[in-house]
Amino acid sequence: KESFYLGVALSLDSLIVGFGAALGPISSVEVFIFSIIFNLLAIIFGALLGSKCAEKTELDLSWISGVILIILALQKVL
């Protein structure tokens, strides 16, 4: 559930960046399509990687997604 919300937030961020880039001489349709494709691939790969890591460890790693979200937010501010 947390990874889904993180993926949605990052996808929307990338989508907005793509629209901003479209203000220049870049095709907005291409940016939109590639943004969706690459973000979906990243979410799927991250979910698979997370599942594999969760199967192999006994540790509670549920807090990592929150830390990653905070780090990404701080990077945007700075």
N, C-alpha and C positions, 0 to 999 in steps of 0.2 A: 504494500500500500504506500509506504513512504517513497520507494523508488519510483512509483508511478507519478506521484505529485512532484518529485524532483525532476523527473523527465519532462513533465508537462511545463513546469516553470522554465526549464532550460530551452525547451523547444520554442516556447513563446518568445523568449529572449532572442534566440537566433532568428526567429521569424521577423521580429522588429528590426534587428540589425540588417537583415536582408532587404527589408523595405527601405531602410535608410540608404543602403548602398544603391538601391534602384533609382535614387534621385540623380545619380550621375549617369554616365553613358552605358550602364550595365543593364541588361535585359531583366526586368523585374519578374517575369514569368520563369526564367531559368533559375534565378535566385530562389524563388518560392519553391519550385519543384525540388531543386537540389537540397535546400534546407530541410524540407520534410523528409526526403529520402535518407539523408545522412543522419538526421536526428532519430528517425525510427530505427535505423541500423544500430546506432549507438545505444539506444534504449534496449533493444533486443540482445545485443552483445553483453551489455552490462547486467541484464537480468540473468543471462546464462552463466556468466562469470560469477555473479553473486550466488547463484544456486550451487554451483560447483564448490565454491569456497565454504558455503554453509554446510554442505554435506561432509566436508573433510575436517571441520573443526567443531569443538564443543563450546567455544567461546561465544558469549552474547555480543554480537557485533552490530546490533540494531541502532546504536547511537552514531555510527559512522556517517550515515546519510545526513544527519543533522549537522555534524561538523563540516561536511563537504558543502552543504548549503550555506552555512555561515561564512566559510572561506570564499565561496564564489560571490556572495554578497559584498564582502569586504574588498574583493578585487575590483568589483564594479564601482565601488565608492572611491577607491584610491586610484 
